[in-house]
């Protein structure tokens, strides 16, 4: 890392999240000064922590002041139709606030964390790449919100000002991933994990440190020739069925559980029915539907991507091998959830 880059302050919006923390670790390891904007304080003396809401223009302005690069990882993740207003407010309008504040502050580089969901409309995707178009209609408000925000970021790229790019992570996993692991552990401890269909559908996954590294590679290529400017890149390590991917982690806890499966046709009917019922007036609208068209489709359909563009255009290579990524995740899982080898 050059002396010039070492003096560049980076802002990580959403720095308390799984990916945000990995980015902070990577930046600090290279001696970069880091500021974190999040709804909660960031624990760590070497990082400047700013607590606030990215939708607040004053907060966004303070966060971007004196910053060379913005990594915008913050989002509200909710696929329920009940969340439309909330996800639009955070993921579209909030991101717009940060984008505007960064441009006004003279930020040089803006790297946006998008999602594989921006190109998913329920139809299977195998070996998907960046040539896939945005669908005419998404199945859920979250995917739409990420698509709208990604498009605004890419359109904001300015050769005479702030250069912008986006990274589309697939399913991020690794130490610290409580959002996906906690519900699985809870189900396994009750004796059964529920899934749908024949468990042949595959989902792309990316280890969190590899995803953070790609963000850093994209940042580096927003300088000089700026190969990454106005571009988007998928972050994907491997593809596997979601339950098959998680089972070694669950089995390491020594739990006795069964995998129960809803027939695909029944699952699709329940997903459609759950959304239709929620749209009817009544007190039930205070609760999100348990199943939606999106949650069913993402389990029953292949959703697989490749990172060939990042490798070809930017020379990206994941720094953590698949074997090491699995080993590190398993070690954290045992320590956190109390497996037989928790002290290892």
Residue, then its C-alpha position, 0 to 999 in steps of 0.5 A: x500500500x502506497x504512502x498516498x493511499x495510506x493517508x486516504x481516509x475511507x468511510x464505511x457506511x454500515x461498518x458494524x455489519x458483517x461485510x462492513x467489519x471485514x472492510x474495516x479490518x482490511x483497511x486498518x491492516x493497510x494503515x488507512x484511517x477509517x470512519x464508520x457510519x452506522x446506527x450503533x457505535x463501532x467498537x475499536x479505538x483505531x476507528x472513528x465512529x459516527x452514529x447516525x442515520x444515513x437518511x439524515x442529510x446532516x449526518x451524511x454531510x458530516x460522514x463524508x467530510x474529508x473522505x477520499x473513498x466511500x464504501x456504502x455497504x448499508x441497507x435494510x434487508x427485508x423481502x416482505x411486501x410489508x417492507x416496501x416503504x421502509x426499504x425504499x426509504x433506506x436503500x434508495x433515498x438514504x443511499x441517494x443522500x450519501x451519494x449527494x453528500x459524497x459528491x458535494x464533499x469532493x470524495x474521489x471514489x464511491x464503491x456501492x454494495x449492491x446485490x445479486x437480487x437486482x437481476x433475479x425475477x424468479x427464473x433460474x440463473x446458472x453461471x450468471x454474469x454482468x451482461x444480465x439485464x435488470x428484470x421488468x419486475x422483481x418479486x420483492x421490494x428489496x430487490x427493486x430498491x437495490x436495483x434503483x440504488x445501484x443504477x443511481x450510483x453507476x449513473x453518478x460516475x463522473x470522469x471529472x469528479x467522483x468515480x463510482x462502481x458497484x459490487x454485487x455480493x452473492x450469499x455472504x458467509x463467514x465468522x460473525x454471520x448471525x443473521x443467517x445462522x441464528x434461525x438455522x440453529x434455532x430450528x435444528x435445536x427444535x429438532x427439524x429444519x424446514x426447506x422446500x423442493x428436492x434440494x437440488x437448487x444451488x445458490x452462490x456464496x462468497x466468503x466475507x473477506x473475499x467480498x471485502x477484498x473485491x471492494x478494495x480491488x474495485x476501489x484501486x481501479x477507480x484511480x488512474x485508468x479507472x477501469x472499474x468506473x461505472x462498472x458492476x462486478x459479481x462477488x461469488x466463490x462457489x455454488x451449493x444448495x443452501x441447506x447442503x452448504x449449512x449442514x456441516x456447520x449444524x452437524x458440528x454442534x452434535x444436534x439431532x434434527x431432521x430436514x423436512x421438505x415442503x413440496x415445491x408446488x405447495x411452497x409456491x402456492x403458500x408464497x403466493x397465498x401469503x402475499x395475497x392474504x397480507x394485502x387484504x385489510x385486517x389486523x393480520x397486516x401488522x405481521x409479515x407473511x411467513x412465506x413470499x414469492x421471493x423466499x420460495x423462488x430463491x430456495x427452489x431456483x438456481x441462483x448462481x453467478x461467476x466472478x470472471x469479469x472481476x478476474x479478467x478486468x481487474x486481476x481479482x483473485x480471492x485471497x482466502x481459499x474455499x477450504x480455509x473459508x470453510x475451516x474459519x467459519x466452522x471454528x467460529x460456529x463451534x465457538x459461538x454456538x457451543x459445539x463439541x470443539x468449542x475450545x479448539 
